[in-house]
């Protein structure tokens, strides 16, 4: 694939603001989730709060993950957690992830044909919201096939789009079924 055009600092700063505003206006229930995702991007790209941005990306993220795991683990009873309903949710998640990856590869192949081979079909597999692992897997598989393949930056686009799409889907589910 060809190298992407350089993105200006102005575009990198405007993007998270516009995404947060548009998603919040269209779907208010997804606003907090998308807003926090975009706040992280804005902090990193602005360069104004570099120390805070590094803390949020590393130490704070690890601390929150540990506390979240501890609180969920401490409050989960085996009798409640290990039930058929939980197993069904895990199976449905695996099926959804598999279908999402397969559909991404299929649409990647369609894009490859439509553009005359300018799009590598592997980037479609990165469309699931497993950031950045799905993009890294696409990069690794692409380099195994051709050591001159550098797909990581191309794969991050659909990867981030998958995250935004998942947040919007969560907002829709909250709107229709939740509080």
C-alpha positions in Angstrom: 0.0 0.0 0.0 1.1 3.5 -0.7 2.3 5.8 2.1 -0.5 8.0 3.6 -0.4 11.8 3.3 1.0 13.7 6.2 -1.7 14.8 8.6 -1.3 18.3 10.0 -1.3 19.1 13.8 -4.4 21.2 13.2 -6.3 18.2 11.8 -5.1 16.0 14.6 -6.5 18.5 17.1 -9.8 19.2 15.3 -10.6 15.5 14.7 -11.3 14.4 18.4 -13.3 17.6 19.0 -15.5 17.1 16.0 -16.1 13.4 16.6 -17.1 14.1 20.3 -19.4 16.9 19.2 -21.1 15.1 16.4 -21.6 11.8 18.3 -22.9 13.6 21.3 -25.3 15.6 19.3 -26.6 12.5 17.4 -26.5 10.1 20.3 -26.2 11.7 23.7 -26.0 8.4 25.6 -22.7 7.6 23.8 -21.3 11.1 24.6 -19.4 10.2 27.8 -17.8 7.1 26.3 -16.7 8.7 23.0 -15.9 12.0 24.8 -13.4 10.3 27.1 -11.8 8.4 24.2 -11.5 11.7 22.2 -10.2 13.5 25.3 -7.3 11.1 25.5 -6.6 11.7 21.8 -6.8 15.5 22.2 -4.4 15.4 25.2 -1.9 13.4 23.3 -2.1 15.4 20.1 -2.2 18.9 21.5 1.1 18.5 23.3 0.0 21.0 25.9 -0.5 18.5 28.7 2.3 16.1 27.9 3.0 14.9 31.4 -0.7 14.4 32.1 -1.1 12.6 28.8 1.8 10.2 29.6 0.4 9.5 33.0 -3.1 8.8 31.6 -1.7 6.4 29.0 0.5 4.5 31.4 0.3 4.7 35.2 -3.3 5.8 35.6 -4.5 3.3 33.0 -2.8 0.5 34.9 -4.1 1.6 38.2 -7.7 1.9 37.0 -7.4 -1.5 35.3 -6.1 -3.1 38.6 -8.8 -1.5 40.7 -11.6 -2.4 38.2 -10.4 -6.0 38.2 -10.2 -6.1 42.0 -13.6 -4.6 42.5 -15.3 -6.9 39.9 -13.4 -9.9 41.2 -14.2 -9.1 44.9 -17.9 -8.7 44.3 -18.4 -11.6 41.9 -19.7 -14.8 43.5 -19.0 -18.0 41.7 -22.7 -19.1 42.0 -23.8 -15.9 40.3 -21.0 -15.5 37.8 -20.5 -19.1 36.5 -23.9 -19.7 35.0 -25.2 -20.7 31.6 -26.1 -17.0 30.9 -22.5 -15.9 31.4 -21.2 -18.7 29.1 -23.8 -17.7 26.5 -22.5 -14.1 26.6 -18.9 -15.2 26.2 -19.9 -17.5 23.2 -21.9 -14.6 21.6 -18.9 -12.3 22.0 -16.6 -14.8 20.3 -19.1 -15.3 17.5 -19.5 -11.5 17.0 -15.7 -11.0 17.0 -15.3 -13.8 14.5 -18.0 -12.5 12.2 -16.6 -9.0 12.5 -13.1 -10.1 11.5 -14.4 -12.2 8.6 -16.7 -9.5 7.4 -13.7 -7.0 7.6 -11.5 -9.3 5.5 -14.4 -9.8 2.9 -14.9 -6.1 2.6 -11.1 -5.6 2.5 -11.1 -8.0 -0.5 -13.9 -6.0 -2.1 -12.0 -2.8 -1.6 -8.9 -4.4 -3.0 -10.7 -5.4 -6.2 -12.5 -2.0 -6.4 -9.2 0.0 -6.2 -7.3 -2.3 -8.5 -5.1 -3.7 -5.7 -4.3 -0.5 -3.9 -5.9 -1.7 -0.6 -4.5 -4.7 1.2 -7.5 -6.9 2.3 -5.8 -7.5 5.7 -6.6 -4.0 6.9 -10.3 -5.1 7.0 -9.5 -7.5 9.7 -8.3 -4.6 11.9 -11.8 -3.1 11.9 -12.8 -4.8 15.1 -12.3 -2.7 18.2 -9.4 -4.6 19.7 -7.0 -1.7 19.7 -4.1 -2.0 18.9 -3.9 -5.8 18.8 -6.0 -6.2 15.6 -3.8 -3.7 13.7 -0.7 -5.4 15.0 -1.9 -8.8 13.9 -2.7 -7.4 10.4 0.8 -6.0 10.3 2.5 -9.3 11.4 0.5 -11.4 8.9 1.2 -8.9 6.1 4.9 -9.0 6.8 4.9 -12.8 6.9 3.5 -12.8 3.4 5.7 -10.0 2.2 8.5 -8.5 4.4 8.1 -5.2 2.6 4.5 -4.8 3.9 4.0 -2.0 6.3 0.3 -2.1 7.2 0.3 -0.9 10.8 -0.6 2.8 10.1 -3.1 1.8 7.4 -4.7 -0.8 9.8 -5.0 1.7 12.7 -7.6 3.7 10.7 -10.2 0.9 10.6 -9.1 -0.1 14.1 -10.0 3.3 15.6 -13.2 3.3 13.5 -14.1 0.0 15.1 -13.7 1.6 18.5 -15.8 4.6 17.7 -18.4 2.3 16.1 -18.5 0.1 19.2 -19.0 3.2 21.4 -21.8 4.4 19.2 -23.4 0.9 19.3 -23.1 0.8 23.1 -24.8 4.2 23.2 -27.6 2.9 21.0 -28.0 -0.2 23.2 -28.2 2.1 26.3 -30.7 4.3 24.5 -33.0 1.5 23.5 -32.6 -1.0 26.5 -30.9 0.9 29.4 -31.4 3.8 31.6 
